[in-house]
Amino acid sequence: MYDEQYQIPIPADVRTRMELISGIGIKELINTGIAGIIGILLGYLYNMIFHSYIIAIAIFGVITVLTFIAVMKDKHNTSIAMLIGNIIKFYNNQQYYKYERYTRKKENNYELIII
């Protein structure tokens, strides 16, 4: 009760780090840049094998834009990439318990189910 007097409510739209654009900070730009470099390498490799310059540029553009969209944070400070990571962690931590159902009759004609 004593601690509740000194708590300050923090609004939802307050950011704790510097952002260049709303939802995009330095970390997100670094991730997008790394994905852009990977896109350039994949596009160059595709261009060397199939000699299609337009598709190589499209590979670079698609990888870079999808990464930019995936790492952009919303007003709740989460991104699509973080949500997908949380979903994967959730399904990896699931525990399954195998059980068998036994049914046996008692003297008074009712069933006792043991799980």
N, C-alpha and C positions, 0 to 999 in steps of 0.2 A: 504494500500500500504506500509506503514511504517513497519507493522508487518511481511509482506512477506519477507523482507530482512533478518530477524533473524530466520526464520523457518529452521529447520534441517530435511531433509528427513530421515526417519527411514526405513532401509531395511526390507523386508518381513520376513526374516529368523531370525531376532533378537528376542531373548526371554527375557522377563522381570523377570523371576523367574528361580530358579535352577531346572534343569532337570537331572535325573539320566541316563535316556535313552532318545533319541530324541522323544519328545512328551509325555513322562511319567515323572511326578514329584511326589512329596510327596503326594499331594491330590489324584492323580489318584491311587497311590499304596494303600492308605487308603481305597478308594472306592472298589478296587479289593479285599483287605483283608476282608472287611465287607461282600462283596458278597461271598467270599470263606467260611467264617464262616457260612453264611446262607446256602450255598451249602453243607457244612459238616452236618449241622443239618437236612436238608431235606434228604440227603443221609442216615444218621443214622436212621431217622424215616422210610424211605423206607425199609432199611435193617431189621429193627425190625418187620415191618408188613409182608413183602414178602420174607424175608430171601434170598435176592439176593445181594451178596456182589459186584459183577461186575457192576451191574446197579447202585448201590449206589455210587461207585467210578466214574462212567460215569456222574451221575447227578452233583457231585461235580466239575468234570473237565469241563463240558459244561458250567455251571453257571459261574465259575471263568474265563474261556477263553472268553466267550461272554462279560462279564463285562470289562475285560482288553481291548478287541478290541473296545468296545463302548465308553470308556473314554479316549482312546489314541487320542491325539490332532495331527492335521496335520500342514502343514506349514502356514496355515492361522489362526492358534490358535483356531480351532473349532473341536469338536468331534461329533460322531454320536449321542450320548446322548443329546448334546446341540442342534443339528439340530432337533431331534425329539421333544424336549421341545419347541423349537421355532415354530414348525409346530402346536403343540397342542395349544400354546398361540394364534397363528394367527387364528385358527379355532374357538377358544372360544371367541375371540373378534369381530368376524364377526357380522355385523348387517344386518338384512333382512328387507326390506321395502315392504309391501304389497300394491299393487296398482291395480286399475281396469281400464279397457279400455272402454271408452265410444265413440261411433261413432254416429254422428247425421248429417242429411242432411241439407244443406243450400238452399237458393233460387236458386243459379246458378248451381246446380247439382254437387257440389264438397263436399267432406267429410271433416269434421272437427273432428280430433281425439284429445281427451283430455285425457291426462295421469295423 
